[in-house]
Amino acid sequence: MKWEEWQFSTRMAWEDNLMKWASIGTWLVLAAMSIFASIRITIESLPSSYFVSHYTVYLGIDQVEPLPWLLALIAVPYIIITANIFLSFGFFRQDNMASYALLTLAMISAGIWCIQLYYLVKINT
């Protein structure tokens, strides 16, 4: 697919209200939860400069990371979900159902990620 075709498909997807508002809502919810979690975890972790990044109920804490790893923990899923939304826009003209499926996958992934961030904040506070 050429760049011009990709741009045309993205413009067509942006004109579809479902695609536009679902992607904006997903991105805003993900951004809000990521910012909230990073601020809360940073505030709690500043004295020790470590945070708990994984906790299992049966085995206890099994991963404690230095504070700079929080950026990777927040940024990697954010980049992947944003790329998934971008791909769904790019494939809109060729296959609407695949485009909706990719956007649905991004929405579900963002929801799961927000739940994970909520519990990560609960563990660290």
C-alpha positions as CSV (number, residue, x, y, z in Angstrom):
1,M,0.0,0.0,0.0
2,K,1.4,3.4,-0.9
3,W,1.5,6.3,1.4
4,E,-1.2,8.2,-0.5
5,E,-3.6,5.2,-0.3
6,W,-2.9,5.0,3.5
7,Q,-3.7,8.7,3.9
8,F,-6.9,8.4,1.9
9,S,-8.0,5.4,4.0
10,T,-7.2,7.3,7.2
11,R,-9.3,10.2,6.0
12,M,-12.2,7.9,5.2
13,A,-11.9,6.3,8.6
14,W,-11.8,9.7,10.3
15,E,-15.1,10.6,8.7
16,D,-16.8,7.5,10.2
17,N,-18.1,8.6,13.6
18,L,-17.7,5.2,15.2
19,M,-14.1,5.0,14.3
20,K,-13.4,8.6,15.2
21,W,-15.0,8.7,18.6
22,A,-14.0,5.2,19.7
23,S,-10.4,5.9,18.9
24,I,-10.4,9.3,20.6
25,G,-12.2,7.8,23.6
26,T,-9.7,4.9,23.8
27,W,-6.7,7.1,23.5
28,L,-8.0,9.6,26.1
29,V,-8.9,7.0,28.6
30,L,-5.5,5.3,28.1
31,A,-3.7,8.7,28.4
32,A,-5.6,9.7,31.6
33,M,-5.0,6.4,33.3
34,S,-1.3,6.3,32.3
35,I,-0.7,9.8,33.6
36,F,-2.6,9.1,36.8
37,A,-0.7,5.9,37.5
38,S,2.7,7.4,36.6
39,I,2.1,10.4,38.9
40,R,0.9,8.2,41.9
41,I,3.6,5.6,41.5
42,T,6.3,8.2,41.2
43,I,5.2,10.1,44.3
44,E,5.1,6.9,46.3
45,S,8.4,5.6,45.0
46,L,10.5,8.7,45.2
47,P,11.9,8.0,48.7
48,S,13.2,4.5,47.8
49,S,13.5,5.0,44.0
50,Y,12.0,1.5,43.5
51,F,8.5,0.4,42.6
52,V,6.7,-3.0,42.6
53,S,5.9,-3.9,39.0
54,H,4.5,-7.3,39.5
55,Y,2.6,-8.9,42.4
56,T,1.1,-12.4,42.6
57,V,-1.4,-13.2,45.2
58,Y,-0.1,-16.7,46.0
59,L,3.7,-16.1,45.7
60,G,4.0,-12.4,46.8
61,I,6.1,-9.7,45.2
62,D,8.3,-11.1,42.5
63,Q,9.5,-8.0,40.6
64,V,10.8,-4.7,42.0
65,E,12.2,-2.3,39.5
66,P,14.1,1.0,39.7
67,L,12.0,4.1,39.1
68,P,13.2,4.8,35.5
69,W,11.6,1.5,34.4
70,L,8.3,3.1,35.1
71,L,8.6,5.0,31.8
72,A,9.0,1.8,29.8
73,L,6.2,0.1,31.7
74,I,3.8,3.0,30.8
75,A,5.2,3.8,27.3
76,V,5.4,0.4,25.7
77,P,1.7,-0.6,25.9
78,Y,0.7,3.0,25.1
79,I,2.8,2.9,21.9
80,I,1.4,-0.6,20.9
81,I,-2.2,0.5,21.4
82,T,-1.7,3.7,19.5
83,A,-0.1,1.8,16.7
84,N,-3.0,-0.6,16.7
85,I,-5.4,2.4,16.3
86,F,-3.3,3.8,13.5
87,L,-3.3,0.4,11.7
88,S,-7.1,0.2,12.0
89,F,-7.4,3.6,10.3
90,G,-5.0,2.5,7.6
91,F,-6.9,-0.7,6.7
92,F,-10.4,1.0,6.8
93,R,-10.8,1.4,3.0
94,Q,-9.6,-2.2,2.1
95,D,-11.5,-4.1,4.8
96,N,-14.0,-2.4,7.2
97,M,-14.5,-5.4,9.4
98,A,-10.8,-5.9,10.0
99,S,-10.5,-2.2,10.8
100,Y,-13.3,-2.4,13.3
101,A,-11.8,-5.6,14.7
102,L,-8.4,-3.9,15.2
103,L,-10.1,-0.9,16.9
104,T,-12.0,-3.3,19.1
105,L,-8.8,-5.0,20.0
106,A,-7.2,-1.6,20.9
107,M,-10.2,-0.8,23.1
108,I,-10.1,-4.1,24.9
109,S,-6.3,-3.9,25.3
110,A,-6.7,-0.4,26.7
111,G,-9.3,-1.5,29.2
112,I,-7.2,-4.4,30.4
113,W,-4.2,-2.1,30.6
114,C,-6.2,0.4,32.7
115,I,-7.2,-2.3,35.1
116,Q,-3.6,-3.4,35.4
117,L,-2.4,0.1,36.1
118,Y,-5.1,0.6,38.7
119,Y,-3.9,-2.5,40.6
120,L,-0.3,-1.4,40.1
121,V,-1.2,1.9,41.9
122,K,-2.9,0.0,44.6
123,I,0.1,-2.3,45.2
124,N,2.5,0.7,45.3
125,T,0.5,2.9,47.7
